[in-house]
Amino acid sequence: MAVQRYDIRDLDGAFLERHWRPINSPIRDEDGRLAFLLHQVEDVTDQVTS
């Protein structure tokens, strides 16, 4: 999936620019059938803004 911008708030309530890479990974059972879809995100702000 493409990198997505999704800003977050800091402790003072101000928005901080953040960029995230969504990662979806299939988890299969013993027979090779899809059992779960693992969804996670990686903060790639440093890579995008440098």
Helices and strands as residue ranges (DSSP letters): E 4-5, E 8-9, E 15-16, E 19-28, E 34-43, H 45-49
